[in-house]
């Protein structure tokens, strides 16, 4: 059985290495007869690999594309290249692939031999990014550790650096957190960890770039709790765009959700479709004037839903803008 499994892996590796093989050539490379080769080909098909037969005197076999994605065999160089590419994608500027890249990187790291993991780390240490590194940059290693903790359902401890406002309130710059991690969420700029904070007995959303570098200390496994919202993405959006601010407001935009989504960062607020032509925008702000300027700058008609105090703020802003326009040189 062990010989058969080893031979199947070698056969699969050969099929992945080039487009077409003759049956005779494959049998020679594997040191087996054509009848054994046909049995091995059928075993691969039974495992889900789409091995296609090419007819004719010079016919043979090739690995086709299937309805599902079977496991792939990577040599050392391919595994290192894949890991480096996934690290870059998880923290890079290609939008829409960050979370998928992180999931794939977490799976690859779990099976990557130590000798290859060292090569990936060495590459990252030697690579020189051009331009300034964003202040909210976070390492792919930390993201992979957090993702693995979410997958394994294990408690983790880490040092968390708080923002300026939280530091003033708490009187300290950093705290030790013991959490049950559930999900990682990504916006256009940052990664966030959704977790149950055991010390505060409540749900928290942690900015990954404020978690001290280095692998979090892993603790015991935990039993999953129901998430605070059915939609984790909506929960994270509210947590980062509304909860930290003293003022919250909602307006109705006279534009479809897809149009407003292009104009609105997830960290700025949460959008929800009302119908095909309108959507509601919920957000927090340091002042209602700041919120009024933000929504007015989008250049889309809107109505105030909440709070009523936003209406006089808009009137005062409109009057101020009108006076500025009337005072401009050449204004009639």
N, C-alpha and C positions, 0 to 999 in steps of 0.2 A: 504493500500500500504506500509506504514511504517513497519507494522508487517511482511508482506511478505518479504521485503528487509532484515529486521533483521534476519528472519528465514533462508533466503538464505545464508547469511553470516555465520550463525551458522552451516548450513549444509556443506558449503564449508570448514569451519575450521575442522569439524569432518572428512571429506573425506581426508584432508591433514594430519591428525594426525595418521592414520594407513593405512595399505595396503588394507584391505578388510572390508566391513561392510555388514551384512545381512540387508535386507529391514526392517524386524521386529525390529531389534535393533536400526537402525537409526530412525525409526518412534517413538520408545519409548523415545529415547534421546531428540527428538525434541517436543514430546508431540502432535503428529499429527497422522492421519490415513495413511494407505498405499496409498490410492488414492491421497491424498494431497502430499505425498512424491514423487509419480511418476510425478505429475505435477511440483514440485519443481526441480526434477532431469532434466526434459525437459527444464525448464527455464535456468538452469545452462548450459546445452548444447547449447541453443540458444545464450548464452552470450560468447560462445567460449571455455568453459571448457569441456575437453574430459572425461566425466563420462561414464565408461563402465559398462555394466550389465553382471554379471556372472550367467550362467544358472544352473538349477538343484534345488532340494528341498532345499538345503542350500545356494542357490544363493543369490546374493546381488549386491552391487555396489562398484566400486573402481575408483580412479582418475587416468586415463591413461596419456600418453604423446601425445601431438597433434602437428600439423604442425606449429602452432604459439604459442607464449608464452602468456597465459592469465595472469591477475593480480594474485599475490600471497598474501595470508593473513599471516602476521607474528605476533606472540605474542611478548610481551615486550622483553623477553630474546633473541629471534631470531633476532629482529630488532637491538638490541644493538650489538649482535655478528656480524651481517652483516655489520653494520656501522664501527666497529673496524677493521674488515677484509678488507673492502674497503679502509679505511684510510691507512692501512699498505701496501696494494697493490699499491695504487696510488703513494706512495713515497718510495716504497721498491725496492728490487733487482730482482724481478721476471720480466724479460724483456717481452715486448709485450702486457702487460695487463694494463699498467699505465693509458693510456687515457681512456680505457673502464671503468676501476675502478673509475676514477674521474667522468665520466659522471653518473655512477650509484650512486656514493656517493652524487652528487649534487641533484639527484632526491629524494634520501632517506632523505637527510637533510631537504628538503622542506616540508615533511609531518611528520617528526619525532617530537613527543611531547616534550615539554620543559623538562619534568622530565627524559626522555630517553636521550636527548641531553646532559644533565648534567652528566649522568652516562658515556657516551662516552668520554666526556672531562676529567672527573676524571680519567678514565683508562689511557688516554694518558699522563696525568700529573704524574701518579704513575709509569708508565712503565719505565724500565731502560734498554736502549739499550746497548749491550756489544760492546766494541770497540769505537773508536773515531767517533764523528758525523762529516760527511763531511762538509767542509766550505761552500759548495754550497747547503746544505740541505734547504728545504723549507717545511713549515708546510702544512698538509692536509687542515686545516681550511682556510688558505689563498688561496690555490688552489681552494677550493670549492667556496669561495666568488668570485674569478675571473671568474670561470666557470659560476656561476649564473649571473654575470654581462654580460657576453657574450651572454648567453641565453636570458636574459631579454632586451638586447639592451639598457642599461642605461650607461650614462657617469659615470666615477669614478675618484676620485682624490687620489693620494698617494705620499708619499715621496720616491724618487728613489736615491739610492746610486750608483754613477758612478764608473767605473773602474779606475785604476791608470792613464792610458793614457788620458781618458776623463777628469779626475779631473785636470790634468796638463793643458789641453787645455782650460777648462772652468774656472779654478781658484776657483772651489768650489767642495766640496765632495758630496753634495746631492742637489737635486732640487725637487720642487713640480711639479707634472705632472697632467694635466687634459686630459683624453683620452677617446676615444670611443673604447671599447674593442671588438674584433672580434673573435679571436681564441686563444686557448692554444696549444702549440706544445711541444713535449717531445723528447729529444735525449737520448742517453745512460746515460748521466750524469745530465742533467738540464731540467727545464721547462722554456718555453718562452711565453710571452704574445704578440700577434700581435695586434696592436692598432693604431688608428689614433690620433696623438698628436695634440690637438687643439691649443696649444701654439706655436708649430713650423709649423703647417699647413702641416704636412707630415706624412707618415707612419713610425712607429718605431717598433722595436722588443726589448722588455724588458725582462731581466733575472728575473725570479720570485724570486730568492733568494736575489736579490738586492732591492726588494720592502720591505719597512719597515714593520715589523710584525704588525698585527692588521687589522681589516676589512677596506678596502678602503671606503672612503666617497662616497656614491651613489648620483648621480645627476639626471637630467631629462633624459627621453628617447631620442633616436636619430634615424634618418633615415639611414638605412644601405647604405654605399658607396660600389662601386665595389672594390674588393680586388686588390692590386697592381699586382698580378699574378694570372693566372687561377689555378695554383697549389700552394696552401698555403705552403705545405711542402717544395717545391723547393725554395720559397721565403725566408722561415725561414733559410734553409740551407745556401743559399747565404748570407743572412744577418749576420749570425754568423761565417761563415767560410771564407768569402771573403771581404765583405764591410769594416770591421774594419782595414784591413791591407793595407799597402802602395803598395804592389806588388800583382798582380794577374797573374795566369798562368793556362794553360790547356795542358794536355798531352793525348795521345791516348794509352790506355793499350791494349796489345795483350792478353786479357783474357776476358771471359764473365762477364757480370754485376754481376751475382749471386756470382761468385768467388771473385770479387773485393769488393763486399759489405761486405763479411765476414772479409776482411782485413782493412776496412775503416770505421771510426766512422762518423756519420752524421755531427758532429761538425768540422771534419777535412776538409770537402769539399763535393761537389755534384757530383754524378756519373750519367751518362745517357748512355743508351745502343745505340751503333751505329749499330750493327748487333748481330747475335748469338755468335760471337767469339771475339768481341772487344767492348770497352766502353770508353767514354771520362770522364776525371776527371778535374773538375774546382775547384780551391781553391785560397785563399789568403795567404800571408806569410809576415813576417817582412823583409825577404831578399830572393833573388832568390837562394842563396846557401842553405838556410834552406829548401826551397821547393825542390831543387834538391836532398838533402839528404833524405827527406821524401819519395819521389816517388821511389828513387833507393832502399831504404830499404825494399820495398814491395816484391822484388825478382821477378818482372814480367817485361818482355820486354815492352818498351814504345817508343813513338815518340813524339817529341815536336810539339805542335800546335801553342802555343803563350805564351810569346812573343819571338821574335827571340833572344833577349839578353840572354835567358836561355841556348842557345847552347854553347857559350864560357864558361859559368859557369860550365856546365856539363863536358866540356873538362878539365877545370882546376881541377875539383874535381877528375876526373878519373886519371889525372896525379899525383895528390897528393896521392891517394890511391895506385897507382902503385909504387911510390917511397917508400911508407911505407912498402909495401909487399916486394920489392926488398931489403930493408935494414934489414929485419927481420933475426934473426940468422938461418942459415941453408938454406936461400934462394939461389936458383941456378940462 
